[in-house]
Amino acid sequence: MTLDRFYLIVNSASWIERLLPVGLPLVQLRVKDLDEEGTHAEIRRSLTLCRQAGATLIVNDHWQAAIRCGADWVHLGQEDLDTADIPALRAAGIRIGISTHTPAELDRALAFAPDYVALGPIYEARGKKVDYPTQGLARIGEWRQRVSCPLVAIGGITLDTAPAVFAAGADSVCVITDVLGAADPEARCTAWLTARQSWPRV
């Protein structure tokens, strides 16, 4: 299994609707502070938009809603692993990505046979407050030696630093601020989609 090399995180279906026309292939919906009905509505709308465009949607955290809404992917943090029903997700045919920050967390993640592993923050994160120190490029290489599924790098990565992240062993780069915080998000997303074709593979 492979993931697209460019992986965007957004906080609403509106962002997905805005960026799908430029060719966005892979996006995570990370919605917070909504009630159950609002969360389900955002997931369902996002799924409809992505399926119409042939894009892949990954639902962050809300694994029960992902099952109810018929999602294909979920992304789980370490805290989510405490409560998520992994067998139920697998029975529903949902693929799973898991965040990791330390060797112990990687051990735990691999025990669940994830469909991808995320490592971060590679650089100082700009789009989300995190409680972990920056990992750096060397840590990507360490994870690469242990991970047979796709390895996603996240945290402070820009269009300029992405080539080094790929050269270190990442399969996909996850971005938030470098696109959503740009003066022209559509143009920045397009630049990522164009540039990813030429970056090194390890």
C-alpha positions as CSV (number, residue, x, y, z in Angstrom):
1,M,0.0,0.0,0.0
2,T,1.2,3.5,-0.7
3,L,0.1,7.0,0.3
4,D,0.4,10.1,-1.8
5,R,3.5,12.0,-1.0
6,F,1.6,15.1,0.0
7,Y,-0.8,14.8,2.9
8,L,-2.8,17.9,4.1
9,I,-4.6,18.4,7.4
10,V,-7.7,20.7,7.5
11,N,-10.3,21.5,10.1
12,S,-13.4,21.7,8.0
13,A,-15.2,20.3,5.0
14,S,-15.1,23.9,3.6
15,W,-11.3,23.7,3.2
16,I,-11.7,20.4,1.4
17,E,-14.2,21.8,-1.0
18,R,-11.9,24.8,-1.6
19,L,-8.8,22.7,-2.3
20,L,-10.1,19.6,-4.1
21,P,-10.3,21.5,-7.4
22,V,-6.5,22.0,-7.5
23,G,-6.1,18.2,-7.3
24,L,-5.7,17.6,-3.6
25,P,-5.4,13.8,-3.4
26,L,-5.1,13.0,0.4
27,V,-6.5,15.0,3.3
28,Q,-7.2,14.5,7.0
29,L,-10.2,16.1,8.6
30,R,-9.4,17.2,12.1
31,V,-12.5,18.7,13.7
32,K,-12.6,19.8,17.3
33,D,-15.2,21.4,19.6
34,L,-18.2,20.2,17.7
35,D,-21.1,18.1,19.1
36,E,-21.8,14.7,17.8
37,E,-24.2,15.8,15.2
38,G,-21.9,18.5,13.9
39,T,-18.9,16.1,13.8
40,H,-20.9,13.6,11.8
41,A,-22.1,16.3,9.4
42,E,-18.6,17.4,8.7
43,I,-17.3,13.9,8.1
44,R,-20.2,13.0,5.8
45,R,-19.8,16.1,3.8
46,S,-16.1,15.6,3.5
47,L,-16.5,12.0,2.5
48,T,-19.0,12.9,-0.2
49,L,-16.7,15.7,-1.6
50,C,-13.6,13.4,-1.6
51,R,-15.3,10.5,-3.2
52,Q,-16.7,12.7,-5.9
53,A,-13.2,13.9,-6.6
54,G,-11.4,10.6,-6.2
55,A,-9.5,11.8,-3.2
56,T,-8.8,9.9,0.1
57,L,-10.2,11.2,3.4
58,I,-8.7,10.3,6.7
59,V,-10.8,11.1,9.8
60,N,-8.8,12.3,12.9
61,D,-9.6,10.8,16.3
62,H,-13.4,10.3,15.9
63,W,-13.2,6.5,15.3
64,Q,-16.8,5.8,16.3
65,A,-18.1,8.5,13.9
66,A,-15.8,7.1,11.2
67,I,-17.5,3.7,11.5
68,R,-21.0,5.2,11.5
69,C,-20.3,7.5,8.5
70,G,-18.6,4.8,6.5
71,A,-15.1,6.3,6.4
72,D,-12.2,4.4,4.9
73,W,-9.5,5.7,7.1
74,V,-8.9,7.0,10.6
75,H,-5.9,8.6,12.3
76,L,-5.4,7.8,15.9
77,G,-3.1,9.5,18.5
78,Q,-1.6,7.6,21.3
79,E,-4.3,8.7,23.7
80,D,-6.9,7.4,21.2
81,L,-5.4,3.9,21.4
82,D,-6.5,3.8,25.1
83,T,-10.2,3.7,24.0
84,A,-10.4,2.9,20.3
85,D,-11.9,-0.5,19.3
86,I,-9.3,-1.6,16.8
87,P,-11.1,-4.9,16.0
88,A,-14.3,-2.9,15.3
89,L,-12.4,-0.6,13.0
90,R,-10.8,-3.5,11.2
91,A,-14.2,-5.3,10.9
92,A,-15.5,-2.2,9.2
93,G,-12.7,-2.2,6.7
94,I,-11.2,1.0,8.0
95,R,-7.5,1.6,7.6
96,I,-5.6,3.1,10.5
97,G,-2.7,5.6,10.8
98,I,-1.1,6.1,14.2
99,S,0.9,9.1,15.6
100,T,4.3,8.4,17.3
101,H,6.8,10.6,19.0
102,T,9.1,8.2,21.0
103,P,10.5,4.7,20.6
104,A,8.0,3.4,23.1
105,E,5.1,4.9,21.2
106,L,6.4,3.3,18.0
107,D,6.5,-0.1,19.7
108,R,3.0,0.4,20.8
109,A,1.8,1.5,17.4
110,L,3.4,-1.4,15.6
111,A,1.6,-3.8,17.8
112,F,-1.6,-2.7,16.2
113,A,-0.3,-3.4,12.7
114,P,-1.1,0.1,11.4
115,D,-1.5,1.0,7.8
116,Y,0.8,4.0,8.3
117,V,2.9,5.5,11.1
118,A,3.3,9.2,11.6
119,L,6.4,10.7,13.2
120,G,6.6,14.3,14.5
121,P,7.2,17.0,15.0
122,I,10.2,16.9,12.6
123,Y,10.7,20.6,13.0
124,E,9.0,23.1,15.4
125,A,5.3,22.7,14.8
126,R,3.4,25.8,13.7
127,G,-0.1,24.6,13.3
128,K,-0.6,22.7,16.6
129,K,0.8,22.9,20.1
130,V,2.7,19.7,20.9
131,D,4.3,18.4,24.1
132,Y,7.2,16.6,22.4
133,P,10.6,18.0,21.3
134,T,11.5,18.2,17.6
135,Q,12.5,14.9,16.1
136,G,14.9,16.0,13.4
137,L,15.8,14.2,10.2
138,A,17.9,11.5,11.9
139,R,14.9,10.2,13.7
140,I,13.1,9.6,10.4
141,G,16.0,7.3,9.4
142,E,15.6,5.4,12.7
143,W,11.9,4.9,12.2
144,R,12.5,3.9,8.5
145,Q,14.6,1.0,9.7
146,R,11.7,-0.3,11.8
147,V,8.6,0.5,9.9
148,S,7.5,-1.5,6.9
149,C,4.3,0.4,6.3
150,P,4.3,4.0,4.9
151,L,6.0,6.5,7.1
152,V,4.5,10.0,7.4
153,A,6.5,13.0,8.6
154,I,4.7,15.9,10.2
155,G,5.5,19.1,12.0
156,G,6.9,22.4,10.7
157,I,7.7,21.1,7.2
158,T,7.7,23.6,4.4
159,L,8.0,23.3,0.7
160,D,11.7,24.2,1.1
161,T,12.5,21.6,3.8
162,A,10.4,18.8,2.3
163,P,13.1,17.4,0.0
164,A,15.4,16.7,3.0
165,V,12.6,15.0,4.8
166,F,12.0,12.7,1.9
167,A,15.7,12.0,1.5
168,A,15.8,11.0,5.2
169,G,13.3,8.3,4.6
170,A,9.7,9.6,4.8
171,D,7.1,8.3,2.3
172,S,4.7,11.2,2.8
173,V,4.9,14.7,4.2
174,C,2.0,16.0,6.3
175,V,1.3,19.8,6.1
176,I,-1.0,22.2,7.8
177,T,0.3,25.8,8.2
178,D,2.4,25.9,5.1
179,V,-0.7,25.6,3.0
180,L,-3.6,26.9,5.2
181,G,-1.5,29.8,6.4
182,A,-0.4,30.9,3.0
183,A,-1.6,34.1,1.4
184,D,-2.9,32.0,-1.5
185,P,-3.7,28.5,-0.2
186,E,-4.7,27.2,-3.6
187,A,-1.5,28.3,-5.2
188,R,0.6,26.9,-2.3
189,C,-1.3,23.5,-2.5
190,T,-0.7,23.4,-6.3
191,A,3.0,24.1,-5.7
192,W,3.3,21.2,-3.3
193,L,1.5,18.9,-5.8
194,T,3.8,19.9,-8.6
195,A,7.0,19.7,-6.5
196,R,6.3,16.3,-4.9
197,Q,6.9,14.5,-8.2
198,S,10.6,15.3,-8.2
199,W,11.5,14.6,-4.6
200,P,13.9,11.7,-3.8
201,R,12.6,8.3,-2.7
202,V,14.6,6.2,-0.3
